[in-house]
Amino acid sequence: MGFDYKNAPPIEVQKKLKEILQQTGGHLTLSSRALSDVEDAIYPGEQIYAIGEGVLNLDMWLILVTDRRILLLCRGLLFGFKSKTIDLEKVSAVTSEPGRMMTTLIIKEGRFNHEISNIHKDAAVIIEKKIKAGLKANEIGMSAEALPEDEHLAKLAELVKKRESRLIDDEEFDREKAKIMEEYISG
């Protein structure tokens, strides 16, 4: 079970958010007030995998990659608090255009491209990786935390292709997925 952002004491929430931020590269120029908005914006049971920041539509946004969505939070000077959600199930691709220090992340959602620029390149690599892991987890039907990162992932991806091509049914898919996960867990 993951961290409970809704019921944990505020000091524990802030500690957890700072831990995730460090794992994502630790680059955040927004005030710590931006992190305090997270507790209200997160859904019950939702897990955060990466935190960063970047520029979208000329404003600085806090970027949260969760197990369900990409959540963008902005505390603008003129228009107050704004948020934008990009559901992972609606994301078709994520790419980046690297620069020397900063990167632009391009998230494709249907016909729309969300271009978030000025993301520190270390954070952008992790954010992109976490979004792709979330997409793969949704495709396979498991949580991104449980998603293996080795040859087992390749086997799971092949299994998904077989199911999509109707070479196997859902029941056989579930049996084979369980076998692969058992192999992964037993080492």
Secondary structure, 3 states (H helix, E strand, C coil): CCCCCCCCCHHHHHHHHHHHHHHHCCCCCCCCHHHHCHHHHCCCCCCEEEEEEEEECCEEEEEEEECCEEEEEEEECCCEEEEEEEEHHHEEEEEEEECCCEEEEEEEECCEEEEEEEEEHHHHHHHHHHHHHHHHHHHHCCCHHHCCCCHHHHHHHHHHHHHHCCCCCHHHHHHHHHHHHHHHHHC
